Every structure is written in C-alpha cells, then in structure tokens.
Amino acid sequence: KVLLTGATGFLGRTVARRLAARGHALRVLARPASRLEGLPEGFEVAAGDVTDPLSLRAAAEGCAAVVHMAALVKIWVPDEGLFEATNVGGVRNALAAARAAGARLVYTSSFIALGPSGPGALDASRPHPGPPYRNAYERTKARADALAREAAAAGEDVVVLYPGVVYGPGEMTEGNIVARMIADHLGGRLPALVGPADRRWSYAFVEDVAEGHVLALERARAGDRFVLGGENATLARLFDLVHEVAGKEP
C-alpha cells in the first residue's frame, strides 16, 4: 500500500496510474476541494493536507511507502510563506509520517533544487550551492532537499528524485509549464520570450518521469538520489521546434 501526496497534479495523476498498473494499492491524500477525476479505480482517499502533520501521519498508517509529490509549483504567490509551509514543511511532515509508519519515503524534488549546472551535467550527489536563489520556489526546494538528505544520512529509508521540466499530455496546471507556455504562444498570449533565450532546461517526458518513480519505489536503495532528466535544450531551441512544427515564429 502506497500513500501518494500530490496525486491530483499533472505528474501525480500519471504516477498514480503507473503505480496502480503495477499492482500497488493506492491511498491518496486529498483536500476537500481536490478534483479526483482521472485517477485509477479502487484508490482510497485520506482527507488531509501536507501542511497538517497529524492528517499526514494518520494517512500514512498501514502504508509500506509514502510517495511525496505535493508541492507549491509556482513562480510567485502573494504570500511567500506558502512556499515555506508547503515545500519545506510538507517534506518535514512527510518524513515524520513515513518514520512513524515505518515506511519508505520517495520524495519528488526538482532539478532546480540542485542549482545551476553550468555546461556540465546535474550531479544528484551534490546539494544546491546556496544563494543567490532565483525565486522562493528554488529556495524552498533546496531547503527541502537538505532535510531529505539529512534524514537519509541518519539512516532513514529515503529516496529523492529530481525531475527536469516535465512535459506531455495532461491538465494545464502550474506543473505543466511547458504546455502552458506553448499554448500561450500559439494563442497570441505570449508576445515575447521571458528570460535569456540561451537558458538551458532539462525537458523530461511525463510518462518517463512516472516510470522513474515506480522503479525508484521498487528498486532503489535507501539514500539513493536520481535525476529524472530528459533532453537538455535552450529556451530558443524549444521555440524553434514549435516554429518548425506549428509554423508560428517566436
């Protein structure tokens, strides 16, 4: 039995379907307003929120693993304390819940938690080098990663995954940033590219990232860390491809 947080997100729904297809029994942590459409049949619902440690601990009871995917994936919100409560506090609460249940924790971090790689490849063994951070999301994901590393170093069964920028079919949520950008561009709502055109991201297909979650749950050793990346490309290259396919010039 697996407790899944963030199951109603863009990546979370795909991971839920992959886990169910492999025969894992799913329990989904959900808030009252959560939309549960698109999740596989037969899952349990545990009412709660990752910022509420008691609800998360109760939801994890009887589970062999906790797959913690819930996060605040935005560039900016009016109350930046929400980043701290969700991204850092959520990991702290998930660690405590998994510890109390005697469960493995698979934590979905982000490539941004490792910091910029420069011309080289991302190295999951090295933590973020520290300030400057580009935004509150990067800062809190780096802090949450430090908590997970500390728990793993203390001998807890923690596996950390660092997806690149996930793209693919699915809902136009904040987590589906690539599809949203392309849709805005094609719809005339993105008059110019924002940021340096030579900025490189690692683009990872949603189904591949979901498969990485299943393999990590089933096969990884305690303390393992994996970058779930894809093709490294610049922002300019992405929109050149859109131009080639759709004929709309950036």
C-alpha positions in Angstrom: 0.0 0.0 0.0 1.3 3.4 -1.0 0.3 6.8 0.2 0.5 9.4 -2.6 0.6 13.1 -2.0 0.1 15.4 -4.9 -1.8 12.8 -6.8 -4.1 15.3 -8.4 -1.3 17.2 -10.0 -0.1 17.0 -13.6 2.7 14.5 -12.8 0.8 12.9 -9.8 -2.0 11.5 -11.9 0.4 9.8 -14.3 2.4 8.3 -11.4 -0.8 7.1 -9.7 -1.9 5.3 -12.9 1.6 3.7 -13.2 1.6 2.6 -9.6 -1.9 1.1 -9.9 -0.9 -0.7 -13.1 2.0 -2.4 -11.2 -0.4 -3.7 -8.6 0.3 -1.2 -5.8 -2.7 -0.3 -3.6 -3.1 3.5 -3.6 -4.2 5.8 -0.8 -4.4 9.4 -1.9 -4.0 12.4 0.4 -6.6 14.9 -0.7 -8.1 18.2 0.4 -11.9 18.6 0.3 -11.8 20.7 -2.9 -9.4 18.3 -4.7 -10.5 17.0 -8.1 -10.1 13.3 -8.2 -11.1 12.6 -11.8 -8.5 10.8 -13.9 -7.1 8.7 -11.0 -7.2 4.9 -11.3 -10.1 2.9 -9.9 -10.0 1.4 -6.4 -7.9 4.0 -4.6 -8.6 5.1 -1.0 -9.0 8.7 -0.1 -7.4 10.1 3.1 -8.6 13.6 3.9 -5.7 15.9 4.8 -3.1 18.4 3.7 0.7 18.1 3.6 0.9 21.2 5.8 -1.1 19.4 8.5 1.3 16.9 10.2 -1.5 15.0 12.1 -3.5 14.3 8.9 -0.4 13.2 7.0 0.6 10.9 9.8 -2.8 9.3 10.0 -2.9 8.9 6.2 0.5 7.0 6.3 -0.6 4.4 8.9 -0.5 1.0 7.4 1.4 2.0 4.3 4.7 0.5 3.2 5.7 3.6 1.3 4.9 7.3 1.0 5.4 8.9 -2.4 5.5 12.6 -1.6 4.9 14.7 -4.7 2.8 17.6 -3.4 4.5 21.0 -3.7 3.7 24.6 -4.5 4.9 24.8 -8.1 4.6 28.5 -8.9 7.0 31.3 -9.7 5.2 33.7 -7.3 2.3 34.0 -4.9 1.2 37.0 -2.8 2.0 35.1 0.4 5.6 33.7 0.1 5.1 31.9 3.4 3.0 29.4 1.4 6.2 28.2 -0.2 7.8 27.6 3.1 4.8 25.8 4.6 4.2 23.6 1.6 7.6 22.9 0.1 9.7 22.7 3.3 7.0 22.0 5.9 5.4 19.4 3.7 8.7 17.4 3.4 9.3 17.7 7.1 5.8 16.3 7.8 6.2 13.6 5.2 9.4 12.5 6.7 7.8 12.3 10.2 4.8 10.4 8.8 6.9 7.9 7.0 9.1 7.4 10.1 6.1 6.8 12.3 4.7 4.3 9.8 8.0 2.5 9.2 7.5 3.3 5.5 9.9 4.1 2.7 9.7 7.8 1.6 10.1 8.6 -2.1 10.3 12.3 -2.4 9.8 14.2 -5.6 12.2 17.1 -5.6 13.1 19.1 -8.7 16.2 19.7 -10.8 16.1 23.3 -9.6 16.9 22.0 -6.0 20.4 21.1 -7.2 21.2 24.6 -8.5 22.5 25.6 -11.9 24.8 23.0 -13.6 26.6 25.3 -16.0 27.8 23.5 -19.1 28.1 20.1 -17.2 25.5 17.6 -16.1 23.5 17.8 -12.9 25.0 15.8 -10.1 22.5 14.5 -7.6 25.2 13.8 -5.1 25.9 17.5 -4.6 23.4 19.8 -2.8 22.5 23.2 -4.0 25.5 25.6 -3.6 23.3 28.1 -1.9 22.4 31.8 -2.5 21.6 33.5 -4.8 18.2 31.9 -5.4 16.2 33.0 -8.4 12.8 32.8 -6.6 11.1 31.4 -3.5 10.4 28.1 -5.3 14.1 27.4 -5.8 15.0 28.4 -2.3 12.4 26.3 -0.6 13.0 23.2 -2.8 16.7 23.5 -1.9 15.9 23.7 1.8 13.5 20.7 1.5 16.2 18.7 -0.3 18.6 19.4 2.6 16.0 18.0 5.0 15.7 14.8 2.9 19.5 14.4 2.7 19.8 14.8 6.5 17.2 12.1 7.0 18.9 9.7 4.6 22.3 10.4 6.2 20.8 9.4 9.5 19.8 6.0 8.1 16.2 6.6 7.2 14.8 4.9 4.1 14.5 8.0 1.9 14.9 8.1 -1.9 15.0 11.5 -3.6 14.1 12.2 -7.3 14.9 15.3 -9.3 12.7 15.6 -12.3 13.6 18.0 -15.1 10.9 20.3 -16.5 8.1 17.8 -17.1 6.1 18.0 -20.3 3.5 15.9 -22.0 -0.3 15.5 -22.3 -2.4 16.4 -19.3 -4.1 19.1 -17.5 -2.9 22.7 -17.9 -1.8 23.0 -14.3 1.1 25.1 -13.0 3.2 21.9 -13.1 2.6 21.6 -16.9 4.5 24.8 -17.6 5.9 23.7 -21.0 2.4 23.0 -22.4 1.1 26.3 -20.9 3.9 28.3 -22.5 3.4 26.7 -25.9 -0.4 27.2 -25.7 0.0 30.8 -24.7 2.5 31.3 -27.5 0.2 29.7 -30.1 -2.8 31.6 -28.8 -1.0 35.0 -29.1 -0.9 35.5 -25.3 2.9 35.3 -25.1 4.2 38.4 -27.0 7.9 37.6 -26.3 10.0 35.0 -24.6 10.7 35.8 -21.0 14.3 35.5 -19.8 17.5 34.7 -21.6 17.0 32.6 -24.7 20.1 30.6 -24.0 18.9 29.4 -20.6 19.0 25.6 -20.6 16.4 23.3 -19.1 16.2 19.6 -19.0 12.9 18.6 -20.6 11.6 15.3 -19.3 8.6 13.5 -20.8 5.8 12.9 -18.2 5.5 9.1 -18.8 9.3 8.6 -18.4 9.3 10.5 -15.1 6.4 8.5 -13.8 8.2 5.3 -14.7 11.2 6.6 -12.8 9.0 7.0 -9.7 7.8 3.4 -9.9 11.3 2.0 -10.4 12.7 4.1 -7.5 9.9 2.8 -5.2 10.5 -0.8 -6.1 14.3 -1.0 -6.7 16.2 1.9 -5.2 18.4 1.5 -2.1 17.8 3.7 0.9 19.6 7.0 0.4 19.6 6.8 -3.4 19.1 10.0 -5.4 18.3 10.2 -9.1 18.0 12.9 -11.7 15.0 12.1 -13.9 16.0 14.3 -16.8 15.5 14.3 -20.5 16.9 16.4 -23.3 18.8 19.5 -22.4 17.8 22.4 -24.6 17.7 26.1 -24.5 14.5 28.2 -24.5 15.4 29.3 -28.0 15.6 25.7 -29.2 12.2 24.8 -27.7 10.5 27.7 -29.5 12.4 26.9 -32.7 10.9 23.5 -32.6 7.4 25.0 -32.0 8.1 27.2 -35.1 9.1 24.1 -37.2 6.0 22.1 -36.1 3.3 24.8 -35.9 4.7 27.5 -38.1 4.4 30.2 -35.5 7.5 32.3 -35.1 8.6 33.3 -31.6 
